[in-house]
Every structure is written in structure tokens, then in C-alpha cells.
Amino acid sequence: MTTKNPAQLAAATVDGNSGLAPVSWGSEQEKTGWYHMYQPQGITGVQVKDRVEDGNIVLRIPDNWNGKLVAAGIPATRGETSTDLLFSDYVLAKGYAFVASDKGTPGEEQEGDPFAKAKNALSVECASIAKWNRQFRATVRYAQEYLFTHRKTDQVASEIPTYGLGISNGGYVIRYAIESDGKNGEPKLFNGAVEWEGVLWRAEEPNLITSLTTVVQSAKAALYGGNLAAVNSLYEAGLPKGTEFLWPYHDQYYWFLTLNIYRDHFDSHAPKRLQWPEYLALNEQGIRDRSRDDIFEQYSYAKRPKKVKEKVKEIENTGDLTAPLISVTAAYDTLIFPRVHAYPYEQLVKKTGKAKWHRHYVIENGNHIDGLVWNEHVDPNRKLQPMLPYVYQAFELLIQWVEEKVEPPESHFVHAPTEPYKITNLKTKQFMNPLTTQG
């Protein structure tokens, strides 16, 4: 029932999903870092695979079920098993049921490339970010009804304590779920949530499209031309100073690809639009083909037709929380820049008067992709620290907040530990070993 099962481990790691975990942090022989933290247990129970509306889902119920449910918000281009290494093993060992969906927009495969669907989860007709939000609620309702029907419980389905836990665009889905829960005649499904490096969508303020447009326009001159003005443009777009060693990797794999996916989704009539298999075209040396970067030279989100912003507005965040939410942000996030996505969201929540239900922890030297921590090619100087251990801490704080009325520490910047295999305790600010998946 966990990734201790070889078949489930294979499913969880297909298409590079293991890159979401800090597998290079620590020593397997010495059981430090990731190998101290990740010790999956042989959980027994029931696993259900099904389709809910347009999405594939997986629901897992341990035999020692504690009567509660955790619903995962999946990164945008990945499937329902993609957070098994991150979330499923951890919560199952604690007795929670776990449910996840591919958000109903799994993309489509390029001929001859079974993993190419990861290049654009929004490429299929009728796929939309709005569907992500509907699919997430439908998945949670399915899980609650299944638990109510098939497990002995005194609770009605809607009263099963349910927590959200999401990463990246799954973090956006978590934010949206907590903002919209129980509104417009919908039942209330969630008791609280943790979002990790969530995307902030706002129609009239800087967003993923505006920030990455500037980055793509300036990246070549900044990284390979030594152009100081271009470097400053990257900083102005929101890239954190100190992250320069991460720029070549993100230029190769993320910036151009991500911009195309979301610009094309919201602005489907944008000039010089590419076909989605071209988003990450590589040359014979395996280096990104830059010959199409010019499609963004004159692009301006602000000057596009009104309907583009209206489409963003339909799915934008409000900050109007209906339950406690803990946000965990990587200070060195070089894809979902904190100045564009994290700090403005904190302010948005404050403007709605719901700051009492929000905590925000910014992790020093954390980056968007835990798989880059201590990666010998990207992080040879071992500058980065992993985010996942802080997400586990945040989840424990959330449960105490909701169920024991123990308020978590106030929002703050979390300084990195000086010991390599330690993390910083969010409460005491002392160094500690990471929590484990041992239950």
C-alpha cells in the first residue's frame, strides 16, 4: 500500500517523479538526510483506482484508518501517483486515508513518446485550470462518500475531517479550494490545508505569464551574453538574488516550457504560437533549441485583448480563506518567484481580513525542485536545503491548530541550519532531525 511495494514505487517514480523528492540529500549507508526521513512502512489496507469525472484517481485506506482524509494537490503536468514519495507514504503511516487525482487534465501523448504528455497537461480540448478546481472537489467528495459507505464510521460523509496538501500548481489548487469551500451552495469539505510553493493567479497583477515573459526575453543575454541590463531584468521579474547558479537549469528545462503552457492556455490566439510538442525541443546535443525564443520578443500580457485577463480572472485567487492554511515558500524558488506568488498572496489574505487563518514560512536556501538539493550538476556546493521536511512540520502544526486549537508560530523567514543533515524547527528555531515516515 506504500511505495515499499515495488510496483507502486515504479508507478510513483515513472517520468521523473522521484525528482520531486530530495533523494540526493544525505547518505543511504548512514541513513542521513532523505534516507533518515524516508523510511516507508509496510502499510496494509485497501487501494482503489477509479475515474472521477474526467480524471484518474487513487484512494488508499490503511487498515488502521484514523477516520480522517488527506487530499493531495498534484503538480500541473503529473499523474495521480506523483506525490506518493512526498505525501502518501507519510500520511498513510499516521493512519490517514489518502486520495489524489491527475486533475482531470492529464494531457496527451506525443506519438512514440509515452511520457510526452507531461509536456502540456492543458493541451487536450476542453482541458482547463478551472477543471482542476472542479476535479479536486469531485475527488474529495468521492473519497468521503467511499469512506462513509465502505468503512464503519459514525460520521456522515461530509463530516470526515479532511485536509489538503499540495505542491506547485497543486498548491494553487489547494489555495483555491480553501478560498471557495462552502460557497455558492457547495458543501464545506476541508478542515485545513498546507500549500507548498503554490502559484498565484491574478488577472491585473504580476503573474506566471508576466514574470516568465520577461525572463524568457532576457535569459539568453543574461546567462550567455554577460549583459548586465538583462541580468537586472531577471531580478526585476522576480528572480531572487543568490539563485544565479540555478538559472541555467531552469533556462534549459522550465522557463520557456512553462511560459508556453500557460500563455497558450489563457491566450490561445497569441501571435507565433507553437504546437505543444515544440515547447521543449532539444537539439542533437540535448540542449534546448532557442531558435523559437523570438516568439516572445514583442509579447505583452498587458496589451493583449481584454478576454485574456477575463479568462485569468475566472480562476484567480481571492485570499478569502474558509479554513486554516499554512504556506511553505522556497526563498530560492526560480520558477514560482516568491515576490510574484508568495508574498503577494500573504498580502491578499490580509486584505480579506483572514490573516488569523494563515501562516507563511519562507525557507532559506530552499528551491522549487527538491530533486536539485545537493545534485552534483546543479548544486555541487551543497547550497540548497530541502523543502519537504518543512512541509511535514507544517502538516503537524496544521493538525494541532485545527484539532487542538494550538496556534502555530507566526509567519517568519526560516534560517537554514548550519549542520548539513538537520533542518530548523519552525517552533523553536533550533536545529533538529527531519521527521520520518515511520508514523
C-alpha positions in Angstrom: 0.0 0.0 0.0 3.0 2.3 0.1 6.0 2.7 -2.2 7.7 0.0 -0.2 5.7 -2.1 -2.7 7.9 -2.4 -5.8 5.0 -1.9 -8.3 3.8 1.2 -6.5 7.3 2.5 -6.3 7.7 2.1 -10.0 4.5 3.9 -10.6 5.5 6.7 -8.3 8.9 7.3 -9.9 7.9 7.0 -13.6 8.6 10.0 -15.8 11.0 11.5 -13.2 8.5 11.9 -10.4 11.3 10.9 -8.0 12.8 14.3 -8.9 10.2 15.9 -6.7 11.9 14.4 -3.6 15.4 15.4 -2.2 16.9 12.0 -3.0 20.4 13.4 -3.3 20.4 14.9 0.2 22.2 12.6 2.6 23.7 9.1 2.6 21.8 5.8 2.2 24.5 3.9 4.1 24.5 6.4 7.1 20.7 6.9 7.0 21.1 10.7 6.9 19.0 13.4 5.2 16.5 11.8 2.8 17.3 8.3 4.0 16.6 9.3 7.6 13.4 10.9 6.6 12.0 8.4 4.1 11.5 5.1 5.7 8.2 3.8 4.3 6.3 1.3 6.3 4.6 -1.9 5.1 1.1 -0.5 5.4 -1.8 -2.8 4.8 -5.2 -1.7 3.6 -7.3 -1.0 0.6 -6.3 0.8 -2.6 -9.0 1.9 -5.0 -8.2 3.1 -8.6 -11.1 4.7 -10.4 -12.2 7.6 -12.6 -14.0 10.6 -11.2 -15.5 12.8 -13.9 -12.5 13.1 -16.4 -9.7 12.2 -14.0 -7.9 9.2 -12.8 -7.8 8.9 -9.0 -6.2 6.7 -6.4 -7.7 6.3 -2.9 -5.8 4.4 -0.2 -7.3 3.5 3.2 -5.0 1.9 5.8 -6.3 -0.9 8.0 -5.6 1.3 11.0 -7.6 4.2 9.5 -7.9 7.1 11.9 -11.1 8.4 10.4 -9.5 11.3 8.5 -8.6 12.0 4.9 -5.7 13.8 3.2 -6.3 15.0 -0.4 -3.2 15.8 -2.5 -2.9 18.7 -4.9 -0.8 17.4 -7.8 1.8 19.4 -9.7 0.4 20.5 -13.1 1.8 18.1 -15.5 1.9 14.9 -13.5 -0.4 12.0 -12.6 -2.2 10.8 -9.5 0.8 8.8 -8.1 3.3 11.7 -8.4 3.2 12.7 -4.8 3.4 9.1 -3.4 7.0 9.7 -2.3 6.1 13.1 -0.8 2.7 12.8 0.8 1.1 9.4 0.6 3.6 7.3 2.5 3.9 9.9 5.2 0.2 10.3 5.9 -0.7 6.6 5.5 1.8 5.7 8.2 -0.1 8.1 10.5 -3.4 6.4 9.8 -4.9 8.9 7.3 -6.7 7.8 4.2 -5.1 9.4 1.1 -6.6 10.5 -2.2 -5.1 12.0 -5.3 -6.2 12.8 -8.9 -4.5 13.8 -12.1 -6.7 16.8 -12.0 -8.7 15.7 -15.0 -6.3 17.1 -17.5 -3.6 14.5 -18.0 -2.6 15.8 -21.4 -2.0 13.6 -24.4 0.9 11.5 -25.6 3.1 12.5 -28.5 3.4 9.6 -30.9 6.4 7.4 -30.0 6.9 9.2 -26.6 4.7 7.8 -23.8 5.9 10.4 -21.4 5.4 13.4 -23.6 2.0 14.1 -22.1 4.0 15.6 -19.2 4.9 18.5 -21.6 1.4 20.0 -21.6 -1.4 18.8 -19.3 -3.6 21.5 -20.8 -3.2 20.5 -24.4 -6.3 18.5 -24.9 -9.6 20.1 -26.0 -11.8 21.2 -23.1 -8.8 21.0 -20.6 -8.7 24.0 -18.3 -7.4 25.2 -15.0 -11.0 25.7 -13.9 -11.4 21.9 -14.4 -8.6 21.3 -11.9 -10.6 23.0 -9.2 -13.8 21.2 -10.0 -12.0 17.9 -10.3 -10.3 18.3 -6.9 -13.6 18.9 -5.2 -15.2 15.9 -7.0 -12.3 13.7 -6.0 -12.6 14.7 -2.3 -16.4 14.1 -2.4 -15.8 10.6 -4.0 -13.3 9.7 -1.2 -15.5 10.9 1.5 -18.5 9.0 0.2 -16.4 5.9 -0.3 -15.1 6.1 3.3 -18.6 6.7 4.6 -20.1 3.7 2.6 -17.3 1.1 3.0 -15.9 1.9 6.4 -17.8 1.8 9.7 -18.0 5.4 10.9 -20.4 7.4 12.9 -19.6 10.4 10.7 -21.7 11.4 7.7 -19.5 11.7 4.6 -19.2 15.5 4.7 -18.1 15.4 8.4 -15.0 13.2 7.8 -12.1 15.5 8.8 -10.3 16.4 5.5 -7.0 18.2 4.9 -5.4 19.4 1.7 -1.7 19.0 0.9 -0.4 20.4 -2.4 2.7 21.4 -4.3 3.3 24.0 -7.1 0.2 24.1 -9.3 -1.3 21.7 -6.8 -0.6 24.4 -4.2 -2.7 26.7 -6.3 -5.5 24.2 -6.3 -5.2 23.9 -2.5 -5.4 27.7 -2.2 -8.4 27.9 -4.4 -10.2 25.0 -2.6 -9.8 26.6 0.8 -10.9 30.0 -0.6 -14.0 28.7 -2.4 -15.0 25.9 0.1 -18.6 26.0 1.3 -19.6 28.9 -1.0 -22.1 29.2 -3.9 -24.2 26.4 -2.5 -21.3 23.9 -2.3 -20.9 21.8 0.8 -17.8 22.5 3.0 -15.2 19.8 2.5 -12.0 20.9 4.2 -10.8 21.5 7.7 -7.5 23.0 6.7 -4.6 22.7 4.3 -0.9 23.1 3.6 0.3 24.5 0.3 3.9 24.3 -0.8 5.2 26.9 -3.3 1.7 27.5 -4.8 1.1 29.5 -8.0 -0.7 32.8 -7.6 -3.1 33.7 -10.4 -4.3 37.3 -10.5 -5.6 39.0 -13.6 -4.5 42.5 -13.0 -1.3 41.9 -11.1 2.0 40.2 -12.0 1.5 36.5 -12.5 3.3 33.5 -14.0 2.8 34.7 -17.6 4.1 38.3 -17.0 7.1 37.2 -14.9 8.2 34.4 -17.2 7.8 36.6 -20.3 10.4 39.0 -19.0 12.6 36.1 -18.1 12.4 34.4 -21.5 13.0 37.7 -23.2 16.2 38.4 -21.2 17.6 34.9 -20.4 19.9 34.4 -23.3 21.6 37.8 -23.0 21.8 37.5 -19.2 23.1 33.9 -19.0 25.3 33.7 -22.1 25.9 37.3 -23.2 27.1 38.8 -19.9 24.5 41.6 -20.4 24.1 43.4 -17.1 20.8 45.1 -18.1 19.4 41.7 -19.0 20.5 40.3 -15.6 18.8 43.2 -13.9 15.6 42.4 -15.9 15.6 38.9 -14.4 15.9 40.4 -10.9 13.1 42.8 -11.7 10.9 40.0 -13.0 11.2 38.4 -9.5 14.1 36.0 -9.6 15.7 36.0 -6.2 19.3 37.2 -5.9 21.7 34.4 -5.0 19.9 31.9 -7.3 22.2 32.6 -10.3 23.6 29.0 -10.1 20.1 27.7 -10.7 19.4 29.8 -13.8 21.0 27.6 -16.5 19.0 24.5 -15.3 15.7 26.4 -15.3 16.5 28.0 -18.6 17.1 24.6 -20.1 14.0 22.8 -18.7 11.4 25.1 -17.2 11.1 28.8 -18.2 10.3 28.5 -21.9 8.2 25.4 -21.5 6.1 26.7 -18.6 5.5 30.1 -20.2 4.2 28.4 -23.4 1.9 26.1 -21.5 0.1 28.9 -19.5 0.4 31.7 -22.1 -1.2 29.4 -24.7 -3.9 28.3 -22.3 -5.1 31.8 -21.3 -4.2 33.5 -24.6 -5.0 30.9 -27.3 -4.7 33.4 -30.1 -1.3 34.7 -29.2 0.9 35.5 -32.2 3.5 32.9 -33.3 2.0 30.3 -31.1 3.9 26.9 -31.1 2.5 23.4 -31.3 2.9 21.9 -27.8 5.5 19.2 -28.7 7.8 22.1 -29.7 7.7 23.7 -26.2 10.8 21.7 -25.2 12.5 21.0 -28.5 16.1 19.8 -28.0 19.0 19.7 -30.5 21.2 16.8 -31.2 23.3 17.6 -28.1 20.3 17.6 -25.9 20.4 21.3 -25.4 17.2 23.4 -25.7 16.6 24.8 -29.1 16.5 28.5 -28.7 15.5 29.3 -32.3 11.9 30.0 -31.3 12.5 32.2 -28.3 11.7 35.2 -30.6 8.0 34.4 -30.4 8.0 36.3 -27.0 10.2 39.3 -28.1 7.2 41.6 -28.6 4.7 39.7 -26.4 3.0 41.8 -23.7 0.2 40.3 -21.5 -0.9 43.9 -20.6 -1.6 44.7 -24.2 -3.5 41.6 -25.1 -7.3 41.6 -25.6 -9.5 42.0 -22.6 -10.8 38.5 -22.8 -7.3 37.1 -21.9 -7.4 38.8 -18.5 -11.1 37.8 -18.1 -10.1 34.2 -18.5 -7.4 34.5 -15.8 -10.0 36.3 -13.6 -12.3 33.3 -13.7 -9.8 31.2 -11.8 -7.8 33.8 -9.9 -7.1 33.6 -6.1 -9.0 35.7 -3.7 -7.3 35.1 -0.4 -10.7 34.8 1.3 -9.9 31.7 3.4 -12.6 29.5 4.9 -10.2 27.3 7.0 -6.7 27.4 8.3 -4.0 27.4 5.6 -0.2 27.1 6.1 2.0 28.3 3.1 5.6 27.0 2.8 7.7 29.0 0.3 11.2 28.4 -1.0 13.3 31.6 -0.8 15.3 30.4 -3.8 12.3 29.5 -6.0 13.5 30.2 -9.5 10.2 29.2 -11.2 7.4 30.4 -8.9 9.1 33.5 -7.7 8.3 34.5 -4.1 7.9 38.2 -5.0 5.3 37.3 -7.5 3.5 34.3 -5.9 4.1 34.0 -2.2 4.4 37.5 -0.6 1.5 38.9 -2.7 -0.7 36.0 -1.6 0.1 36.7 2.0 -0.9 40.3 1.5 -4.1 39.2 -0.4 -5.1 37.1 2.6 -4.5 40.1 4.9 -6.7 42.3 2.8 -9.6 39.9 3.2 -9.3 40.0 6.9 -8.4 36.3 7.1 -4.8 36.6 8.3 -5.7 34.8 11.6 -6.2 31.7 9.5 -2.9 32.0 7.6 0.7 31.2 8.3 3.6 31.7 5.9 7.0 30.2 6.3 9.8 31.1 3.9 12.6 28.6 3.9 16.1 30.0 3.3 18.1 28.2 0.5 15.0 26.2 -0.5 14.2 25.9 -4.2 11.2 24.9 -6.3 12.5 21.4 -7.0 13.7 19.3 -4.1 15.4 16.9 -6.5 18.0 19.6 -7.1 19.2 19.6 -3.5 22.8 18.5 -3.5 22.5 17.5 -7.1 26.1 17.1 -8.3 25.5 19.0 -11.6 23.2 21.8 -10.3 24.1 22.2 -6.6 27.7 20.9 -6.3 28.5 23.3 -3.4 25.5 21.9 -1.5 23.9 25.3 -1.0 20.3 24.2 -1.2 18.3 22.7 1.6 15.1 20.6 1.1 11.6 21.8 1.4 9.8 18.6 2.1 10.9 18.3 5.8 9.3 21.7 6.4 6.1 20.6 4.7 5.9 17.7 7.2 6.4 20.1 10.1 3.7 22.4 8.7 1.3 19.5 8.4 1.8 18.6 12.1 1.3 22.2 13.0 -1.9 22.3 11.0 -3.3 19.3 12.7 -2.6 20.8 16.1 -4.1 24.1 15.0 -7.3 22.6 13.8 -7.9 19.8 16.3 -6.2 21.0 19.5 -6.6 24.8 18.9 -2.8 25.2 19.4 -1.9 28.1 17.1 1.3 27.7 15.1 4.2 30.1 15.2 3.7 33.5 13.5 4.7 33.7 9.9 8.5 34.2 9.6 11.7 33.6 7.5 13.2 30.3 8.4 17.0 30.4 8.5 18.9 27.4 7.2 20.7 25.2 9.8 24.5 25.1 9.9 24.6 21.4 10.2 24.1 19.6 6.8 21.6 16.9 7.7 19.5 19.0 10.1 16.5 21.3 9.5 15.3 24.2 11.5 12.4 23.7 13.9 9.5 26.0 12.9 8.5 26.5 16.5 11.8 26.7 18.5 14.1 27.7 15.6 16.6 25.2 16.9 18.2 22.5 14.6 16.5 19.1 14.5 16.5 15.9 12.5 13.7 15.8 9.9 10.5 14.0 10.7 10.3 10.5 9.3 7.6 8.4 7.5 7.6 5.9 10.3 4.3 7.1 11.7 
